[in-house]
């Protein structure tokens, strides 16, 4: 469907409108900047990582990469 994005893994699909995908990409890019710039506390990093060991660089890289992927596929 034009103007939307489908993300699939095996038999599970998630559909986003183009506007939502653009918004999500912007939020992820902002998250990447916050993580890379040291603007998130260890507690915030742990919460974003579902309680795992906080890894600022991994979060920054993952969110930046995913934001780029979303933007490239709109």
OpenMM code with the backbone's topology and positions (N, CA, C; nanometers):
from openmm import Vec3, app, unit

residues = "UNK UNK UNK UNK UNK UNK UNK UNK UNK UNK UNK UNK UNK UNK UNK UNK UNK UNK UNK UNK UNK UNK UNK UNK UNK UNK UNK UNK UNK UNK UNK UNK UNK UNK UNK UNK UNK UNK UNK UNK UNK UNK UNK UNK UNK UNK UNK UNK UNK UNK UNK UNK UNK UNK UNK UNK UNK UNK UNK UNK UNK UNK UNK UNK UNK UNK UNK UNK UNK UNK UNK UNK UNK UNK".split()
positions = [
    Vec3(0.0844, -0.1164, 0.0000),
    Vec3(0.0000, 0.0000, 0.0000),
    Vec3(0.0896, 0.1236, 0.0000),
    Vec3(0.0751, 0.2131, -0.0935),
    Vec3(0.1564, 0.3348, -0.0967),
    Vec3(0.1354, 0.4183, 0.0295),
    Vec3(0.2433, 0.4760, 0.0791),
    Vec3(0.2328, 0.5606, 0.1963),
    Vec3(0.2344, 0.4860, 0.3275),
    Vec3(0.2667, 0.3579, 0.3242),
    Vec3(0.2752, 0.2825, 0.4483),
    Vec3(0.4004, 0.1977, 0.4455),
    Vec3(0.4327, 0.1375, 0.5569),
    Vec3(0.5512, 0.0539, 0.5674),
    Vec3(0.5110, -0.0750, 0.6365),
    Vec3(0.5612, -0.1872, 0.5884),
    Vec3(0.5377, -0.3162, 0.6503),
    Vec3(0.6718, -0.3734, 0.6921),
    Vec3(0.6824, -0.4137, 0.8170),
    Vec3(0.8027, -0.4756, 0.8690),
    Vec3(0.7659, -0.6179, 0.9044),
    Vec3(0.8359, -0.7154, 0.8480),
    Vec3(0.7980, -0.8536, 0.8731),
    Vec3(0.9131, -0.9387, 0.9210),
    Vec3(0.8805, -1.0341, 1.0008),
    Vec3(0.9739, -1.1365, 1.0454),
    Vec3(0.8927, -1.2645, 1.0523),
    Vec3(0.9276, -1.3585, 0.9704),
    Vec3(0.8521, -1.4833, 0.9544),
    Vec3(0.7059, -1.4510, 0.9280),
    Vec3(0.6161, -1.4913, 1.0165),
    Vec3(0.4745, -1.4717, 0.9886),
    Vec3(0.4128, -1.3533, 1.0633),
    Vec3(0.4959, -1.2748, 1.1326),
    Vec3(0.4456, -1.1608, 1.2081),
    Vec3(0.4759, -1.0315, 1.1327),
    Vec3(0.3739, -0.9513, 1.1105),
    Vec3(0.3905, -0.8252, 1.0398),
    Vec3(0.3456, -0.7098, 1.1273),
    Vec3(0.4125, -0.5981, 1.1107),
    Vec3(0.3726, -0.4750, 1.1766),
    Vec3(0.3578, -0.3713, 1.0668),
    Vec3(0.2457, -0.3023, 1.0651),
    Vec3(0.2248, -0.1999, 0.9636),
    Vec3(0.2206, -0.0632, 1.0305),
    Vec3(0.2900, 0.0308, 0.9690),
    Vec3(0.2917, 0.1686, 1.0146),
    Vec3(0.2517, 0.2579, 0.8994),
    Vec3(0.1819, 0.3647, 0.9305),
    Vec3(0.1572, 0.4641, 0.8257),
    Vec3(0.2894, 0.5332, 0.7957),
    Vec3(0.2973, 0.5981, 0.6839),
    Vec3(0.4197, 0.6708, 0.6479),
    Vec3(0.4507, 0.7762, 0.7534),
    Vec3(0.3487, 0.8488, 0.7976),
    Vec3(0.3699, 0.9519, 0.8997),
    Vec3(0.4242, 0.8915, 1.0288),
    Vec3(0.3684, 0.7782, 1.0705),
    Vec3(0.4162, 0.7129, 1.1922),
    Vec3(0.5587, 0.6614, 1.1755),
    Vec3(0.5905, 0.6073, 1.0594),
    Vec3(0.7263, 0.5584, 1.0338),
    Vec3(0.8257, 0.6743, 1.0349),
    Vec3(0.7874, 0.7881, 0.9771),
    Vec3(0.8748, 0.9056, 0.9797),
    Vec3(0.8934, 0.9554, 1.1229),
    Vec3(0.7853, 0.9558, 1.2005),
    Vec3(0.7934, 0.9991, 1.3398),
    Vec3(0.8819, 0.9040, 1.4197),
    Vec3(0.8639, 0.7747, 1.4009),
    Vec3(0.9455, 0.6762, 1.4709),
    Vec3(1.0930, 0.6929, 1.4350),
    Vec3(1.1228, 0.7161, 1.3081),
    Vec3(1.2611, 0.7372, 1.2657),
    Vec3(1.3202, 0.8599, 1.3353),
    Vec3(1.2419, 0.9657, 1.3485),
    Vec3(1.2890, 1.0872, 1.4169),
    Vec3(1.3135, 1.0619, 1.5650),
    Vec3(1.2229, 0.9886, 1.6283),
    Vec3(1.2389, 0.9561, 1.7703),
    Vec3(1.3641, 0.8708, 1.7904),
    Vec3(1.3850, 0.7725, 1.7040),
    Vec3(1.5034, 0.6865, 1.7153),
    Vec3(1.6321, 0.7655, 1.6930),
    Vec3(1.6295, 0.8584, 1.5987),
    Vec3(1.7481, 0.9419, 1.5743),
    Vec3(1.7764, 1.0285, 1.6974),
    Vec3(1.6712, 1.0823, 1.7582),
    Vec3(1.6886, 1.1603, 1.8801),
    Vec3(1.7414, 1.0770, 1.9952),
    Vec3(1.6907, 0.9565, 2.0087),
    Vec3(1.7383, 0.8645, 2.1113),
    Vec3(1.8862, 0.8334, 2.0910),
    Vec3(1.9250, 0.8127, 1.9678),
    Vec3(2.0650, 0.7862, 1.9365),
    Vec3(2.1530, 0.9029, 1.9801),
    Vec3(2.1091, 1.0244, 1.9494),
    Vec3(2.1863, 1.1431, 1.9870),
    Vec3(2.1965, 1.1558, 2.1389),
    Vec3(2.0877, 1.1298, 2.2094),
    Vec3(2.0901, 1.1366, 2.3560),
    Vec3(2.1855, 1.0323, 2.4141),
    Vec3(2.1785, 0.9099, 2.3623),
    Vec3(2.2646, 0.8027, 2.4131),
    Vec3(2.4110, 0.8319, 2.3828),
    Vec3(2.4394, 0.8729, 2.2606),
    Vec3(2.5780, 0.8991, 2.2208),
    Vec3(2.6356, 1.0194, 2.2955),
    Vec3(2.5508, 1.1175, 2.3248),
    Vec3(2.5975, 1.2380, 2.3920),
    Vec3(2.6056, 1.2265, 2.5426),
    Vec3(2.5713, 1.1108, 2.5978),
    Vec3(2.5791, 1.0908, 2.7413),
    Vec3(2.4672, 1.1577, 2.8187),
    Vec3(2.3552, 1.1844, 2.7528),
    Vec3(2.2442, 1.2539, 2.8166),
    Vec3(2.1411, 1.1606, 2.8795),
    Vec3(2.1688, 1.0321, 2.8830),
    Vec3(2.0797, 0.9354, 2.9478),
    Vec3(2.1525, 0.8774, 3.0683),
    Vec3(2.0819, 0.8662, 3.1798),
    Vec3(2.1427, 0.8070, 3.2997),
    Vec3(2.1543, 0.6550, 3.2834),
    Vec3(2.2305, 0.5944, 3.3712),
    Vec3(2.2428, 0.4480, 3.3697),
    Vec3(2.1082, 0.3821, 3.3933),
    Vec3(2.0254, 0.4434, 3.4780),
    Vec3(1.8925, 0.3894, 3.5055),
    Vec3(1.8046, 0.3956, 3.3801),
    Vec3(1.8128, 0.5049, 3.3071),
    Vec3(1.7355, 0.5179, 3.1834),
    Vec3(1.7836, 0.4164, 3.0795),
    Vec3(1.9143, 0.4001, 3.0684),
    Vec3(1.9684, 0.3012, 2.9746),
    Vec3(1.9225, 0.1612, 3.0113),
    Vec3(1.9241, 0.1292, 3.1399),
    Vec3(1.8800, -0.0033, 3.1840),
    Vec3(1.7325, -0.0237, 3.1527),
    Vec3(1.6507, 0.0797, 3.1738),
    Vec3(1.5074, 0.0686, 3.1431),
    Vec3(1.4855, 0.0477, 2.9936),
    Vec3(1.5587, 0.1184, 2.9114),
    Vec3(1.5450, 0.1025, 2.7659),
    Vec3(1.5960, -0.0332, 2.7193),
    Vec3(1.6882, -0.0905, 2.7944),
    Vec3(1.7423, -0.2222, 2.7609),
    Vec3(1.6731, -0.3342, 2.8339),
    Vec3(1.5508, -0.3102, 2.8812),
    Vec3(1.4699, -0.4108, 2.9521),
    Vec3(1.5431, -0.4666, 3.0735),
    Vec3(1.6164, -0.3791, 3.1432),
    Vec3(1.6820, -0.4200, 3.2660),
    Vec3(1.8188, -0.4824, 3.2481),
    Vec3(1.8637, -0.4958, 3.1243),
    Vec3(1.9948, -0.5537, 3.0989),
    Vec3(2.1066, -0.4567, 3.1323),
    Vec3(2.2269, -0.4981, 3.1100),
    Vec3(2.3425, -0.4133, 3.1351),
    Vec3(2.3394, -0.2935, 3.0410),
    Vec3(2.3448, -0.1716, 3.0960),
    Vec3(2.3414, -0.0520, 3.0115),
    Vec3(2.4598, -0.0482, 2.9150),
    Vec3(2.4308, -0.0282, 2.7883),
    Vec3(2.5355, -0.0175, 2.6867),
    Vec3(2.5027, 0.1020, 2.5982),
    Vec3(2.5570, 0.2156, 2.6343),
    Vec3(2.5302, 0.3419, 2.5672),
    Vec3(2.5640, 0.3355, 2.4175),
    Vec3(2.6806, 0.2819, 2.3851),
    Vec3(2.7239, 0.2763, 2.2449),
    Vec3(2.6336, 0.1858, 2.1625),
    Vec3(2.5937, 0.0720, 2.2204),
    Vec3(2.5072, -0.0206, 2.1473),
    Vec3(2.3708, 0.0423, 2.1210),
    Vec3(2.3153, 0.1117, 2.2208),
    Vec3(2.1860, 0.1773, 2.2012),
    Vec3(2.1957, 0.2867, 2.0965),
    Vec3(2.3018, 0.3662, 2.1016),
    Vec3(2.3196, 0.4742, 2.0037),
    Vec3(2.3309, 0.4184, 1.8623),
    Vec3(2.4096, 0.3124, 1.8469),
    Vec3(2.4281, 0.2516, 1.7149),
    Vec3(2.2996, 0.1875, 1.6648),
    Vec3(2.2335, 0.1107, 1.7504),
    Vec3(2.1109, 0.0423, 1.7102),
    Vec3(2.0030, 0.1419, 1.6683),
    Vec3(1.9805, 0.2436, 1.7510),
    Vec3(1.8734, 0.3386, 1.7199),
    Vec3(1.9063, 0.4217, 1.5962),
    Vec3(2.0329, 0.4595, 1.5767),
    Vec3(2.0729, 0.5333, 1.4561),
    Vec3(2.0565, 0.4466, 1.3312),
    Vec3(2.0965, 0.3205, 1.3402),
    Vec3(2.0861, 0.2288, 1.2264),
    Vec3(1.9408, 0.2036, 1.1888),
    Vec3(1.8563, 0.1803, 1.2891),
    Vec3(1.7160, 0.1545, 1.2626),
    Vec3(1.6468, 0.2785, 1.2059),
    Vec3(1.6803, 0.3957, 1.2574),
    Vec3(1.6239, 0.5201, 1.2036),
    Vec3(1.6593, 0.5350, 1.0555),
    Vec3(1.7834, 0.5076, 1.0219),
    Vec3(1.8262, 0.5142, 0.8815),
    Vec3(1.7548, 0.4128, 0.7952),
    Vec3(1.7395, 0.2921, 0.8464),
    Vec3(1.6695, 0.1877, 0.7718),
    Vec3(1.5250, 0.2297, 0.7418),
    Vec3(1.4579, 0.2808, 0.8447),
    Vec3(1.3196, 0.3245, 0.8237),
    Vec3(1.3118, 0.4344, 0.7182),
    Vec3(1.3993, 0.5344, 0.7298),
    Vec3(1.3973, 0.6455, 0.6346),
    Vec3(1.4290, 0.5973, 0.4923),
    Vec3(1.5228, 0.5034, 0.4808),
    Vec3(1.5598, 0.4517, 0.3480),
    Vec3(1.4492, 0.3715, 0.2817),
    Vec3(1.3556, 0.3196, 0.3617),
    Vec3(1.2518, 0.2333, 0.3070),
    Vec3(1.1133, 0.2986, 0.3042),
    Vec3(1.1082, 0.4288, 0.3196),
    Vec3(0.9808, 0.4984, 0.3102),
    Vec3(0.9485, 0.5284, 0.1655),
] * unit.nanometer
topology = app.Topology()
chain = topology.addChain("A")
for resn in residues:
    res = topology.addResidue(resn, chain)
    for name in ("N", "CA", "C"):
        topology.addAtom(name, app.Element.getBySymbol(name[0]), res)
